């Protein structure tokens, strides 16, 4: 086995997060400010997932005070404490870049209906 793949395999998170593009998630992210650490929540819509293995990342978009904010998080980062899916999104694309141009209700993603 290639030594780079072996090192990357050790970095992969064991408890995987189950979410897809279009889902609305709340992310608990550990932030270090000086000597203190705190957990900050970031809520938004997942607009893309890319990469594989230890390099896998996902981007979450939210609108705060009329300004769109996008943050990209490494999937296997130890700073990502928890990820909770609030709504499952009904989308037909893997990258939702078109949400950047939308404003107001047009920027919403339809919710996936779950039938029992």
C-alpha positions in Angstrom: 0.0 0.0 0.0 1.2 3.5 -0.8 2.6 5.3 2.2 0.6 8.5 1.5 -2.7 6.5 1.3 -1.8 4.8 4.6 -1.2 8.1 6.3 -4.4 9.6 4.9 -6.4 6.5 6.0 -5.3 7.2 9.7 -6.7 10.7 9.4 -10.2 9.7 8.4 -13.0 10.2 10.9 -14.5 6.9 12.2 -18.0 8.3 13.0 -19.1 9.6 9.6 -21.7 12.4 9.2 -24.8 11.4 7.2 -25.9 14.3 5.1 -26.2 15.3 1.4 -26.1 18.4 -0.7 -29.2 20.6 -0.1 -29.7 19.6 3.5 -29.9 22.3 6.2 -27.4 21.5 8.9 -26.3 22.9 12.3 -22.6 22.5 12.7 -20.8 22.8 16.1 -17.3 24.1 15.3 -14.6 24.5 17.9 -12.9 27.9 17.7 -9.7 28.9 19.5 -9.5 32.5 20.7 -6.2 33.2 22.4 -5.9 30.6 25.2 -9.6 29.9 25.3 -11.7 27.5 23.2 -15.4 27.7 22.5 -17.9 26.0 20.3 -19.7 28.1 17.7 -22.8 26.9 15.9 -23.0 27.5 12.1 -26.4 26.8 10.5 -26.9 26.8 6.7 -27.5 24.8 3.6 -24.9 22.4 2.2 -24.1 23.7 -1.3 -21.3 21.3 -2.2 -19.4 18.2 -1.1 -16.1 17.5 -2.8 -12.9 15.4 -2.5 -12.4 11.9 -1.2 -10.7 10.3 1.8 -9.1 12.6 4.3 -9.3 15.6 1.9 -13.1 15.5 1.7 -14.7 18.9 2.4 -18.2 20.4 2.4 -19.4 24.0 2.0 -22.2 25.5 4.0 -24.0 28.7 3.0 -26.1 30.9 5.2 -27.5 34.4 4.8 -26.9 36.7 7.8 -28.1 40.3 7.8 -28.6 40.3 4.0 -25.1 39.0 3.2 -24.4 35.5 2.1 -21.7 33.7 4.0 -20.0 30.5 2.9 -17.6 28.4 4.9 -15.8 25.3 3.8 -15.1 22.7 6.5 -12.9 19.6 6.2 -15.1 16.5 6.8 -12.4 14.8 9.0 -11.4 17.8 11.0 -11.2 17.3 14.8 -12.5 20.9 15.1 -15.9 19.8 13.8 -17.6 18.6 17.0 -21.1 17.6 15.8 -23.3 17.9 12.7 -27.1 17.8 13.0 -29.4 17.7 9.9 -32.4 19.9 10.5 -34.1 19.5 7.0 -33.5 17.1 4.1 -33.4 19.0 0.9 -34.9 17.9 -2.4 -32.3 18.7 -5.1 -31.3 17.4 -8.5 -27.7 18.7 -8.6 -24.5 18.0 -6.8 -23.4 21.7 -6.6 -25.9 24.4 -5.7 -24.0 27.4 -6.9 -27.2 28.9 -8.3 -28.3 29.7 -4.7 -25.7 32.5 -4.7 -27.7 34.5 -7.2 -31.1 34.0 -5.5 -32.6 36.3 -2.9 -35.3 35.8 -0.3 -37.7 32.9 -0.7 -36.2 32.0 -4.1 -33.0 31.0 -2.3 -34.8 28.2 -0.4 -34.4 24.5 -1.2 -37.6 22.4 -1.1 -37.9 20.0 1.7 -37.9 16.2 0.9 -41.1 14.6 1.9 -40.7 11.4 3.9 -43.5 8.8 3.5 -43.7 6.0 6.0 
